[in-house]
Amino acid sequence: MNLLLQEDTGEEELDKEMQSADEYANKYKRMSLYVRKRVSAAIKVEEDSTSVMHINKRKFQLPTLEFKNFGGEVKDWLTFWGQFKKTDEDMEMDDADKFQYLLQAAAPTPERGRWLRVFPL
């Protein structure tokens, strides 16, 4: 740009500068393409490994776990949440089903009765 602004710049200098700018643009395009290919390859590998994990499911049945009832005591929270957390974070499970499991895990108390009245089932 500086060469273009100078009045005494020769044609040879301008050609050299344009050639340098073209080389830089080509390097940038090649590197961008390389990075895009590497990123898409990494994403594909991650997707493939995720699908392999789904294929390698257990071939034996574990007994069904029953949630321990949570009665609202702070001292019981970690035990309860350690058990219920997996259900809460399951992205494939419907929120209404998660809520039903939560209600089943809550000890029958007056607070639980208020939950049932507040949330539509």
C-alpha positions in Angstrom: 0.0 0.0 0.0 2.9 2.3 0.8 4.4 1.7 -2.6 1.1 2.6 -4.3 0.9 5.9 -2.4 4.4 7.0 -3.4 4.6 8.9 -6.7 8.1 7.8 -7.6 7.4 4.1 -7.3 8.5 2.2 -10.4 6.4 -0.4 -12.3 8.9 -3.1 -11.4 8.5 -2.5 -7.6 4.7 -2.5 -7.9 4.8 -5.9 -9.8 7.1 -7.3 -7.2 4.8 -6.1 -4.4 1.7 -7.5 -6.2 3.5 -10.9 -6.7 4.3 -11.0 -3.0 0.7 -10.2 -2.0 -0.5 -13.0 -4.4 1.9 -15.5 -2.9 0.7 -14.5 0.6 -3.0 -14.9 -0.4 -2.2 -18.3 -1.9 -0.4 -19.5 1.2 -3.4 -18.3 3.3 -5.9 -20.1 1.2 -3.8 -23.4 1.3 -3.4 -23.1 5.1 -7.2 -22.4 5.6 -8.0 -25.5 3.5 -5.5 -27.6 5.4 -7.0 -26.5 8.7 -10.6 -27.1 7.6 -9.6 -30.6 6.4 -7.9 -31.4 9.7 -10.8 -30.1 11.8 -13.4 -32.0 9.7 -11.2 -35.2 10.0 -11.0 -34.8 13.8 -14.8 -34.3 14.0 -15.3 -37.4 11.8 -13.0 -39.5 14.1 -14.9 -38.3 17.1 -18.3 -39.2 15.5 -16.9 -42.6 14.5 -15.6 -43.4 18.0 -19.0 -42.3 19.5 -20.9 -44.6 17.1 -18.4 -47.5 18.0 -19.2 -46.8 21.7 -22.9 -47.3 21.0 -22.2 -50.5 19.1 -20.2 -52.0 22.0 -23.1 -52.1 24.5 -23.3 -54.7 27.2 -24.7 -58.1 26.4 -25.8 -58.8 29.9 -28.6 -57.3 32.0 -27.9 -55.4 35.2 -30.5 -55.4 37.9 -32.8 -52.3 37.9 -31.7 -49.7 40.4 -34.3 -48.2 42.7 -33.8 -44.6 43.8 -33.4 -43.9 47.4 -36.1 -41.6 48.6 -35.0 -38.0 49.2 -36.8 -36.5 52.1 -35.3 -33.0 51.9 -32.5 -33.4 54.4 -29.3 -31.7 53.3 -27.2 -34.5 54.7 -28.9 -37.0 52.2 -28.6 -34.7 49.2 -25.2 -36.0 47.9 -26.3 -39.6 48.1 -29.5 -38.9 46.3 -27.9 -36.6 43.6 -25.1 -39.1 42.9 -27.8 -41.6 42.0 -30.2 -39.3 40.2 -27.6 -37.3 38.3 -27.3 -39.8 35.4 -31.0 -39.6 34.8 -31.0 -35.8 34.9 -28.2 -35.6 32.3 -29.6 -38.2 29.9 -30.3 -36.1 26.7 -32.3 -38.9 25.1 -34.9 -39.0 27.9 -37.9 -36.8 27.8 -38.1 -34.1 30.5 -41.6 -35.3 31.6 -40.1 -38.8 32.2 -37.3 -37.3 34.2 -39.8 -35.4 36.3 -41.7 -38.6 37.0 -38.6 -40.4 38.2 -37.8 -37.4 40.4 -41.3 -37.6 41.9 -40.9 -41.3 42.5 -37.5 -40.6 44.2 -39.0 -37.9 46.5 -40.2 -39.1 49.9 -44.0 -38.6 50.3 -44.1 -35.3 52.1 -46.4 -32.2 52.0 -43.8 -30.6 49.7 -44.1 -33.4 47.2 -47.9 -32.8 47.2 -47.2 -29.2 46.3 -45.0 -30.3 43.4 -47.8 -32.4 42.0 -50.2 -29.4 42.1 -47.8 -26.9 40.6 -46.4 -28.9 37.6 -48.8 -30.3 35.0 -48.2 -34.0 34.4 
